[in-house]
Amino acid sequence: LQDLLRSHGLGWTDLTLLAAARGPGSFTGIKIGLATTWGLARSIDRPAVGVGSLQALALVGLRARYGDDLTGVDGPIVCVTPAYSGLFYGAVLRPTGPVDLSGFEVLESPRVLTASTLETLLRASPDRLLITDVEGLGPDETGRVRVVPSADLAVATALLARKHAASQQAAPLVAD
């Protein structure tokens, strides 16, 4: 981290907020990320927030597809990311405002999905948009699938963290 900061001409005191993904995801990875973020934030006396992984995925996918205007997005979106052993983490969300990071309404909480459960979830409402970072799930001919490069998720996490901090309603730094 020190080398990364230095390569951008920054130091620890230049940081104003730290963020970590709070899941769903690998238990060990999430735990390490949260603990590291909490420890760094305490050591430099800065706030830290947790950001939902699937909300970050939704943000990137919606911005890539619609830009900053989400007025046409009124239906639910399914967000899916790889879990383990051929399973997926998924949730059904609905944006609650423009892509200014105002948040998402959780229609179906994050959970582990099998491939058949995911297929059923998508068939339940043919107009649902699928946003994923799983290669091979899209894109499809209907334009309903948006594949998000995982590198973009770090940017979304930072944007969501900034929104949480600005609203003074920081999400707890705990795992989902």
N, C-alpha and C positions, 0 to 999 in steps of 0.2 A: 504494500500500500504506500509506503514511504517513497518508493521508486516511482510509482504511478503519479503521486502528487507532485513530486519533484520534476517529472518529465513535462508537466503542464505549468511549471512555475508557481506551484502552490505549496503551502505548508498546512499543518494541522489547524492552525488558527484561522485559516481561510474558510474552513468548513463551517456552515451555519446549521446544518441538519444532517442527520444520518438516518438511513432507511434500510430495512431488511425485508425480504419476502417472508411472510408468515404462513405460507402454505395455501393450498395443500402441496405436498411435495415429499421428497425423501425425508423421513423423520430425522435422521442423523444430519443431513445437510441443512435442514431448516433450523435444527437445534444449534448447530455450529454457527450459522449465519446470525441468528438472534443473539446468541451469547457474545459473539465477537462485536456486533454492532452495539449492544448494550455496554460492553466493557470500554470500547473506544469512546462512546458518547459520554460516559461517566468520567473518563480520564481527561477529556478536553472540555468538559462542562458544556456540552451541546445537547439539544433535544434529539430523541430518536423515536421513530415511528415504525410500525409494521404495516405492510401493504399486502393485500391479498393477491396471490399469484394469478388467479383466474380473472380478477378485476383488471390487473395489469395487461393480461392477454387480451381481454375485451377492448380495453382502451386502444391498444396498438391496432388491432384488427378493424375497429370502427373508424379510427382516424385514417387508416390506409384506404378504406373503401369509400368513406363519405366526406373526408376532410373534417372541417370544424362544424359543419352543419348537419345535425342529426334529426332535423325536423321530419324526415321521411322514415325514420327508424321508430316504429311504434310496437313492433312485435318482439317476442322474446328472442334472445340469442343463446346458443349453446356454446359454452367454452370448454375445450377439452385439451388436456396435456397428458403426456405419457406418465404412467405410474410405474408398475413393475410387473414382470411375468406376463406381458401381453395385455395388461389391464390399463385403464385410463382413470384420471381424475376428471370429473366434469361437474358443471353447475349450469343452471339456467338463470340468466340475468336479464334485466331490462334497464336501459339507460334512463336516468331520472332528470336529464337536462342536456344542454349542449356539451360538446367535447371539451368543456372547461374543467373536467375532472370533478364535477359535482357529485358523481357517484353512480351507483347502480342499485336497483332494487333486486334483492335475491328472491327469485321465484322458486327455485329448487336449490337447496343447500349443496355445497361441494360434497361429493361422495366418490367412491371407487366404482367404476363401471366396467362391465365386460363388453366385448365387442357387440354381442347380441343386445345387451341393454342399451348401448349407445344407438344402435340401429333403431330400436323401438322408440327411443326418445326422439330421434329425428323424424321418424315416420308419424309420430303422434301429432305433429303440426308441420305440414309440408312447407310452410312459409318461414320456418325458423332459419335463422342465419347461424351457421357453424363457424366458429373462430377457433383455430387450433395451431399448435406448433408441431403437430405430429405429421411427419412426411407420409404421403400416401393417402391421406384422408381427403385431399383436394389438390388443386381446384377441380370443380366439376362443371358440367355443361350448363347448369342452371344459374351459376354465379352465386349460389348460396354458401359456398365454402371459401373461407379466407384463411390462407396459410401464412402464419406470422413467423418471420425469422427470429430465432431465440435471442439474437443480439439486440433486437429492438425492445425486448422485455426489460432490460436494465434501464433504458430511457423512460419507459412507461412507469417503472417503479419509482424513479426519481421524480417524475411529474406528479404522480399520485401523492408521494410523500410531501412535496411542496404544497399541494392543495390541502392536505390534512393539517399541516403546520399553519397555513394561512387562516384556516377556518377555526383554529384553536380547538379542534375536535380530533385530536390525534388518536389514531387507532392504537390500541395497546400493543406493546411489543411482546405478543404471545403467539404461539402457533395455533392455527385453526384446527 
